[in-house]
Amino acid sequence: MPKRTTGDRPELNPVNVGAAAIDIGSKMHMAAVDPTCTDAPVRAFGTFTQDLHDLADWFKACGVTSVAMESTGVYWIPAYEILEQRGFEVILVNARYAKNVPGRKTDVSDAAWLRQLHSYGLLRGSFRPDGEITTLRAYLRQRERLVEYAAAHIQHMQKALMEMTLPPKTDIHREAQHVSKVPKTDSCAAASRPLRSPGRLAAIWRWASFECRRLG
């Protein structure tokens, strides 16, 4: 069987004509568009909000409709949200997928290579839920962290009370323990409501005055 040469390979046709790409960085984003749209197809943009809006304006001026971005951290989130709000189709690409595609030239920037792959439809976007689901997920994750940290925070409160020479059986200690036994939405009210009682506040003040005189 005769060996196929490079010239025998079928030429790839772009499937995303208005494709663009962004190489996300912590201090600078490198963006690339179709070289036929502008004399400078690769530009650098900052990471502030105004810089991201300038990036979206440049994409609009170049006729971009779909944007692929590559990032391994969380720096992509502001750019993703702003571009999505401006009406672009945005996909987040795993860096491993772009590196495994052969044929890259050494003098091509990361953003330009990513744009070329995106224009041929060779990139697969990671899952990104809708805006409302993303907000709900952030709340649920934060609540899970707070629940996990609740026991440690109670211990910190009890340790601080002991360092202030407050015995374990005082009202303040009982209220600190009571916080962890009530629903989390009522924790603040449960901690502050009993201490509004004049009788309890007076008892704590009398005990503190006695300790000051005894230790003084």
C-alpha positions in Angstrom: 0.0 0.0 0.0 1.6 3.3 -1.0 2.4 5.7 1.8 0.4 8.9 1.9 2.2 12.2 1.7 1.4 15.4 3.4 -0.1 16.8 0.2 -2.6 13.9 0.1 -4.2 15.0 3.4 -7.6 16.7 3.1 -7.6 20.4 3.9 -9.6 21.4 7.0 -12.4 23.9 6.5 -13.3 26.3 9.3 -16.6 25.5 11.0 -16.6 28.5 13.4 -16.0 31.5 11.1 -16.2 34.1 13.9 -13.9 32.2 16.3 -11.6 33.9 18.7 -9.5 32.7 21.7 -8.1 34.0 24.9 -5.0 32.8 26.8 -6.0 33.7 30.3 -3.3 35.0 32.7 -3.2 36.4 36.2 -2.1 39.9 35.1 -2.7 39.9 31.3 -5.0 38.2 28.8 -3.7 37.4 25.3 -6.6 37.5 22.8 -6.5 36.3 19.1 -8.9 36.8 16.3 -9.0 35.9 12.6 -5.9 37.5 10.9 -8.0 38.6 7.9 -10.1 40.9 10.2 -7.3 43.1 11.5 -3.7 44.0 11.1 -3.0 43.0 14.7 -4.8 39.7 15.2 -3.2 39.1 18.7 -3.5 41.7 21.4 -2.9 41.9 25.1 -5.5 43.1 27.6 -5.5 43.8 31.3 -7.6 42.0 33.9 -9.6 44.9 35.2 -13.3 45.3 34.4 -12.8 48.1 31.9 -10.1 46.1 30.2 -12.5 43.1 29.8 -15.1 45.4 28.3 -12.5 46.8 25.9 -11.8 43.2 24.9 -15.4 42.6 24.3 -15.6 45.7 22.1 -12.6 44.6 20.1 -14.2 41.2 19.5 -17.4 42.9 18.4 -15.5 45.1 16.0 -13.8 42.0 14.5 -17.0 40.1 14.0 -16.4 37.5 16.7 -19.3 35.3 17.7 -17.6 32.4 19.6 -14.7 32.6 22.1 -12.6 29.8 23.5 -10.5 30.4 26.6 -7.8 28.4 28.2 -7.1 28.6 31.9 -6.1 26.3 34.8 -7.1 28.7 37.7 -10.0 31.0 38.5 -8.8 34.0 36.5 -11.1 33.1 33.7 -14.3 33.7 35.6 -14.6 37.5 35.2 -13.8 37.3 31.5 -16.2 34.5 31.0 -19.1 36.2 32.7 -18.5 39.6 30.9 -18.2 38.0 27.5 -21.3 35.9 28.1 -23.3 39.0 29.2 -22.2 40.7 26.0 -23.7 38.0 23.8 -20.7 35.8 22.9 -20.7 32.0 22.9 -18.0 31.2 25.4 -16.4 27.8 26.1 -13.8 27.0 28.7 -11.1 24.6 27.3 -9.0 22.2 29.3 -5.3 23.0 28.5 -4.7 19.3 28.1 -6.9 19.1 25.0 -5.1 21.9 23.2 -1.7 20.4 23.9 -2.6 17.0 22.5 -3.5 18.3 19.1 -0.5 17.9 16.7 0.6 20.3 14.0 1.4 23.4 16.0 4.2 25.6 14.7 6.8 26.9 17.2 6.3 30.6 16.2 2.5 30.6 16.9 1.3 32.1 20.2 -0.9 30.1 22.5 -3.9 32.4 21.8 -3.5 32.1 18.0 -3.2 28.3 18.1 -6.2 28.1 20.4 -8.2 30.2 18.0 -7.2 28.1 15.0 -8.3 24.9 16.8 -11.5 26.5 17.8 -12.2 27.7 14.2 -11.9 24.0 13.1 -14.2 22.8 15.8 -11.4 20.7 17.5 -12.0 21.9 21.0 -14.4 20.6 23.6 -15.7 23.0 26.2 -15.9 22.1 29.9 -19.3 22.0 31.6 -20.4 25.4 32.9 -24.0 25.7 34.4 -26.2 28.7 33.8 -25.9 31.9 35.8 -28.6 31.0 38.4 -27.3 27.5 38.9 -23.8 28.9 39.3 -25.0 31.3 42.0 -26.9 28.6 43.8 -23.8 26.3 43.7 -21.6 29.0 45.2 -24.1 29.4 48.1 -24.3 25.7 48.7 -20.5 25.4 48.7 -20.1 28.3 51.1 -22.8 26.8 53.4 -21.0 23.4 53.4 -17.7 25.1 54.4 -19.5 27.0 57.2 -21.0 23.8 58.5 -17.6 22.1 58.5 -16.0 25.0 60.3 -18.8 25.3 62.9 -17.3 22.9 65.4 -13.8 24.5 65.2 -15.3 28.0 65.7 -17.3 26.8 68.8 -14.0 25.5 70.2 -12.3 28.8 69.5 -15.0 30.6 71.3 -14.8 28.3 74.4 -11.0 28.6 74.4 -11.3 32.4 74.3 -13.8 32.4 77.2 -11.5 30.2 79.3 -8.6 32.6 78.6 -10.8 35.4 80.0 -11.2 33.4 83.2 -14.8 32.6 82.6 -15.7 29.1 84.1 -17.2 26.5 81.8 -20.6 26.5 83.6 -21.4 30.2 83.1 -24.2 31.4 80.9 -21.9 32.6 78.2 -20.4 29.1 77.9 -23.8 27.5 77.7 -24.9 30.0 75.0 -21.7 29.2 73.0 -22.6 25.6 73.1 -26.2 26.4 72.3 -25.2 28.0 69.0 -24.1 24.7 67.5 -27.4 23.0 68.5 -29.9 25.3 66.7 -30.5 25.7 63.0 -27.7 27.7 61.3 -30.1 30.4 60.1 -31.0 31.1 63.8 -27.5 31.0 65.2 -27.0 34.7 65.6 -30.4 35.2 67.2 -29.9 32.2 69.5 -26.6 33.6 70.7 -27.8 37.2 71.3 -31.4 36.7 72.5 -30.6 35.3 76.1 -28.0 38.0 76.8 -30.6 40.7 76.4 -32.1 39.6 79.7 -31.3 42.2 82.4 -31.1 39.4 85.0 -28.5 37.5 83.1 -26.4 40.5 82.2 -26.5 41.6 85.9 -25.4 38.2 87.1 -22.5 38.2 84.6 -21.5 41.7 85.7 -21.6 40.7 89.4 -19.5 37.7 88.8 -17.0 39.6 86.7 -16.8 42.3 89.4 -16.2 39.7 92.1 -13.4 38.1 90.1 -11.7 41.4 89.5 -11.7 42.2 93.2 -10.5 38.7 94.0 -7.6 38.8 91.5 -6.8 42.4 92.0 
